[in-house]
Amino acid sequence: MSSSSQLKPAHVLPSRPSRRVAWLLGMLLVVVLLAPRLMTHTPLRTVFLSALVGKRDLLVRADGASGGWLEPLSFTRVSLHHRRGSLDCTIGRLQTNLSLLQYLFSPPSSAAIACDDVSLTVHIDEQGRWPTLDSEGTSVERARWAVSRGTLVLTVPWRPQPLIRLQDLNVNGRIEPDQHGHRCLEIDACRLLDQTPLDDSHAVQNLALVAPVLSQTTDIRGSASLTLEALRIPLDGVEEFSPFPLRGTVVMHELTARLTPQILQQVTAAVGRLPLTLPERITAPRNSRVAFEVTEAGIQHTDMAFGFRGFSPVLQIVTSGVLRLDETILLQLQLRTGLLRLLKSPWDLPVRWVLQRFTLQAVGTVNSPKLQPGRAVPTDRPENDN
């Protein structure tokens, strides 16, 4: 006897372990696909950037980010703030060459970073010390960096105006260990001013540090360039290492200014033995060069030459000396004349002897200088109009 109905095959359900594996694989796929977006569109971007910077003393924040597993990470509207308030920095865009895959699974020993629209403010303390940054040891050991459209402001506690305010800077450099294993910031030689128009702001900052005579002038006109030699600054807070000396050169392409009545009166009294009436307006020789050096002692400069309207280059005053960070000065002022070029030895000796009698020293502060008789410093260099 045969059954009239045929048996249907039973539906085989997947086992519980198989479903768990499929669920885990699906979740893993979702995480892999969404991880870059989670990192760039949530506060996790700040965590990643803080780890990249690797500084315990810096509070880091990024308001935007982009990138992927293979696409380089980029951060926008970045801010870095020193916990003790000695450094503030904002960056419009910070571009790296590291992808998320590289950063998480194969951290490189070096990186390349490009920053646009950077504004850096550094507050020097009462002892003239730069802020130090402690490292967590998790940051990239070596990095090449480039800054475009940068602004640098340097302040000190004892004056309301910044010591330095520079804009439109393009600077390159690197971070790498020195021979002692300390991480250092290296800055390539760069031009901080490029035929920049001059105004009265340079009487209280920037060029007034290199040419203190500008602090006693008004109605400043002309243009100047400032180049800085390559330098190295320790980043690990190692006190026995110093970022100094910093060396550079200022080129006065053109400069005219009006001496304040107080300093003009002192200069007139100091050289009053000469049968001259000094005008109040001074000029600098065209394209004259002033070398400067910043050390722990202060800002030293040599051969800042200026003459008086109607007398230059027949009669010039050349200043050299130091401006300390507490704004006290010790400058030497020497008279020079272009007439020495026309005199052959020994006929130039009487003229040199007369000029040495009018060597002066400027002491006091940059805002309240006092001129007094000084000792001439012999030099083997030929006289020139700088």
C-alpha positions in Angstrom: 0.0 0.0 0.0 1.5 3.4 -1.0 0.8 6.8 0.7 -1.1 9.3 -1.4 0.9 12.2 0.0 4.6 12.7 -0.5 6.8 13.8 2.4 8.1 17.4 2.0 11.8 18.0 2.8 12.2 19.8 6.1 13.6 23.4 6.1 17.1 23.4 7.6 17.7 26.4 9.9 21.2 27.8 10.4 22.8 26.9 13.7 23.2 29.5 16.4 27.0 29.8 16.1 26.7 30.4 12.3 24.3 33.3 13.0 26.6 34.8 15.5 29.6 34.7 13.1 27.5 36.3 10.4 26.4 39.0 12.8 29.9 39.7 13.9 31.2 39.9 10.4 28.4 42.3 9.4 29.2 44.5 12.4 32.9 44.4 11.6 32.2 45.5 8.0 30.0 48.3 9.3 32.8 49.5 11.7 35.4 49.3 8.9 33.3 51.3 6.6 32.2 53.9 9.2 35.5 54.2 11.2 36.9 57.0 9.1 33.7 58.9 9.3 33.5 58.3 13.1 37.0 59.6 13.4 36.6 62.7 11.3 33.0 63.7 12.3 33.2 63.1 16.1 35.4 64.4 18.9 37.6 61.4 18.2 39.4 63.7 15.7 40.8 65.7 18.6 42.0 62.5 20.3 43.9 61.5 17.2 45.4 64.9 16.7 46.5 65.1 20.4 48.2 61.7 20.0 49.9 63.0 16.8 51.2 66.1 18.6 52.3 64.2 21.6 52.6 67.1 24.1 51.3 66.8 27.6 51.4 70.6 28.1 49.2 71.4 25.0 45.5 71.4 24.9 44.6 70.4 21.4 41.3 70.8 19.5 40.2 70.3 15.9 36.7 71.4 14.8 36.8 69.5 11.5 38.7 66.7 9.8 38.8 64.5 6.7 40.6 61.4 5.6 40.2 57.7 5.3 41.9 54.3 5.5 44.0 55.2 2.5 43.4 59.0 2.2 45.8 61.3 4.2 44.3 62.8 7.4 43.6 66.5 7.3 42.4 68.7 10.2 40.7 72.2 10.0 40.2 75.0 12.6 42.9 73.6 14.9 43.8 75.3 18.2 46.7 74.5 20.5 46.8 76.1 23.9 49.6 75.8 26.5 48.3 74.8 29.9 50.2 77.6 31.6 49.0 80.1 29.0 52.5 80.8 27.5 51.6 79.7 24.0 48.5 80.0 21.8 48.3 78.8 18.2 45.5 78.5 15.7 45.7 76.7 12.3 43.3 77.1 9.5 44.2 73.8 7.9 46.7 71.1 9.0 47.4 68.5 6.3 49.4 65.3 7.0 50.7 62.6 4.7 49.4 59.8 7.1 46.4 57.8 6.3 44.2 56.2 9.1 45.6 52.8 8.1 49.2 53.9 8.5 48.5 55.7 11.8 46.7 52.8 13.5 48.5 49.7 12.3 51.9 50.8 11.0 52.9 54.1 12.7 55.8 55.6 10.7 58.9 57.1 12.3 58.5 60.3 10.2 55.8 62.4 8.8 55.2 65.5 6.6 52.9 68.3 7.8 51.7 71.4 6.0 49.9 74.2 7.9 48.0 77.1 6.3 46.8 80.3 8.0 48.8 79.9 11.2 48.7 82.4 14.0 51.2 81.8 16.8 51.4 83.9 20.0 54.3 83.2 22.4 54.5 84.8 25.8 58.0 85.1 27.2 58.2 85.1 31.0 59.7 87.6 33.4 63.1 86.0 33.1 63.0 86.1 29.3 62.6 82.4 29.0 60.7 80.7 26.1 58.0 78.2 27.0 59.0 74.5 27.0 56.9 71.6 25.9 56.9 68.2 27.6 56.6 65.2 25.3 54.6 62.0 26.0 56.9 60.1 23.7 54.0 59.0 21.5 54.5 61.6 18.8 56.2 61.0 15.5 60.0 61.1 16.1 60.8 63.0 12.9 58.6 65.4 11.0 59.0 67.8 8.1 56.7 70.8 8.2 55.8 73.8 6.2 53.9 76.9 7.3 52.2 79.3 4.8 50.4 82.6 5.6 51.7 82.6 9.1 51.6 85.3 11.8 54.0 85.5 14.8 53.4 87.6 17.9 56.0 87.6 20.7 55.0 89.3 24.0 56.7 90.1 27.3 55.1 90.9 30.7 56.6 94.4 31.1 55.3 96.1 28.0 51.8 96.5 26.5 52.8 96.2 22.9 54.2 93.0 21.5 58.0 92.8 20.9 57.4 91.3 17.5 54.4 91.1 15.2 55.1 89.6 11.8 52.6 88.5 9.2 52.5 86.7 5.8 55.3 84.3 6.9 56.3 81.3 4.8 58.6 79.1 6.9 59.9 75.5 6.5 61.7 73.2 8.9 61.7 69.9 10.6 61.5 68.2 14.0 64.2 65.5 14.7 66.5 64.4 17.5 69.9 66.0 18.0 73.1 64.2 18.8 72.0 63.9 22.4 68.7 62.3 21.6 66.6 65.4 22.4 63.9 66.4 20.0 64.6 69.8 18.4 62.7 72.1 16.2 64.8 73.2 13.3 63.8 76.2 11.3 65.3 76.8 7.9 66.8 80.2 6.9 63.9 82.4 6.0 62.9 86.0 5.1 60.6 87.4 7.7 60.2 90.8 6.0 60.4 91.2 2.2 60.7 94.9 1.2 58.0 95.6 3.8 56.7 99.2 3.9 57.7 100.9 7.2 55.5 103.0 9.5 55.5 104.1 13.1 54.6 100.7 14.4 58.3 99.8 13.8 59.2 102.4 16.5 57.9 100.0 19.2 58.4 96.5 17.8 60.1 94.5 15.0 62.9 96.6 13.5 63.1 98.8 16.7 64.7 95.7 18.4 67.5 95.6 15.8 67.8 99.4 15.3 67.0 101.0 18.6 67.3 104.5 17.1 63.9 103.9 15.5 62.3 103.9 19.0 63.2 107.7 19.2 61.6 108.6 15.8 58.2 109.3 14.3 56.9 109.6 10.8 58.9 106.6 9.7 58.8 105.9 5.9 60.6 103.5 3.6 61.0 99.7 3.2 63.1 97.0 4.7 63.8 93.2 4.5 64.8 90.9 7.3 66.3 87.5 6.9 66.9 85.0 9.7 69.6 82.3 9.6 68.7 78.7 10.3 68.2 77.9 14.0 67.5 75.0 16.3 65.2 75.1 19.4 65.0 72.2 21.9 61.5 70.9 22.5 62.0 68.6 25.5 62.4 71.3 28.2 66.1 70.6 28.5 67.4 73.6 30.5 71.1 73.2 29.6 70.3 73.8 25.9 69.4 77.2 24.5 67.8 78.3 21.3 70.3 81.1 21.1 72.0 82.6 19.3 69.6 83.7 16.6 71.4 85.6 13.8 70.1 87.6 10.9 70.4 90.6 8.7 68.2 93.6 8.1 68.5 95.5 4.8 67.2 99.1 4.9 66.2 99.6 1.3 65.0 103.1 2.1 64.5 104.8 5.4 63.6 108.3 6.5 62.3 109.3 9.9 61.9 112.3 12.2 63.9 112.3 15.5 61.9 113.1 18.6 62.7 116.6 20.1 64.3 115.0 23.2 66.8 112.8 21.4 67.6 115.5 18.8 68.4 118.0 21.6 70.8 115.4 23.2 72.5 114.7 19.9 72.8 118.4 19.1 74.3 119.1 22.5 76.7 116.1 22.2 78.1 117.3 18.8 77.7 121.0 19.6 81.4 121.6 19.2 80.9 121.1 15.4 79.8 124.2 13.5 76.6 122.4 12.3 72.9 122.8 12.8 71.4 119.3 12.7 68.0 118.8 11.0 65.4 116.7 12.7 64.9 114.3 9.8 67.3 111.4 9.4 67.9 109.0 6.5 69.6 105.7 6.2 72.0 104.8 3.3 70.1 103.1 0.6 70.2 99.2 0.9 72.4 99.5 4.0 72.8 96.2 6.0 72.5 95.7 9.7 73.7 92.4 11.2 72.1 91.3 14.5 72.3 88.5 16.9 70.0 87.5 19.8 71.6 85.9 22.8 70.8 85.5 26.5 72.3 88.9 27.0 69.9 90.6 24.6 69.7 91.8 21.0 73.0 92.9 19.6 73.4 94.8 16.4 76.3 96.3 14.5 76.7 99.2 12.1 73.2 100.8 12.0 74.1 103.9 10.0 72.0 107.0 9.6 72.6 110.5 8.5 70.8 113.8 8.6 68.8 115.3 5.7 71.2 117.5 3.8 74.4 116.1 5.3 74.3 112.4 4.4 76.7 110.9 3.4 79.0 113.7 4.4 78.2 113.1 8.1 76.7 109.9 9.5 76.2 108.4 12.9 76.8 104.6 13.2 75.4 102.7 16.2 76.3 99.3 17.6 75.5 97.7 20.9 72.9 95.7 22.8 69.2 96.0 23.7 68.5 93.8 26.7 65.1 92.1 27.2 64.4 94.5 30.1 64.7 97.3 27.5 67.9 98.7 29.0 70.5 99.7 26.3 74.2 100.1 26.0 75.0 101.5 22.6 78.0 103.2 21.0 77.5 106.0 18.6 80.3 107.1 16.3 80.6 109.9 13.8 81.7 108.9 10.3 82.1 110.9 7.1 82.2 110.0 3.5 85.1 112.5 3.1 87.5 109.9 4.3 87.2 108.2 1.0 88.8 111.2 -0.6 91.7 111.4 1.7 94.9 109.3 1.5 96.9 108.2 4.5 98.3 110.0 6.5 96.0 113.0 5.6 93.0 111.1 6.9 94.4 110.7 10.4 93.5 114.2 11.7 89.9 113.7 10.5 89.7 110.3 12.3 91.1 111.8 15.5 88.5 114.6 15.4 85.7 112.1 14.8 86.8 109.9 17.7 86.4 112.8 20.0 82.7 112.7 19.3 82.2 109.0 20.1 79.1 108.7 22.4 77.4 106.1 24.5 73.7 105.7 24.9 72.6 104.2 28.2 69.3 104.0 30.2 66.3 102.5 28.5 65.1 102.3 24.9 62.3 104.8 25.7 64.5 107.1 27.8 68.0 107.0 26.5 70.8 109.3 27.8 73.8 110.2 25.7 77.2 110.5 27.4 80.9 110.7 26.2 82.1 107.2 25.2 85.3 105.5 24.5 86.2 105.0 20.8 86.7 101.4 19.8 89.5 101.0 17.3 88.7 99.1 14.2 90.7 97.9 11.2 87.8 98.0 8.9 87.9 100.8 6.2 85.3 103.5 6.6 82.3 103.2 4.3 78.8 104.4 4.0 77.4 101.0 4.9 
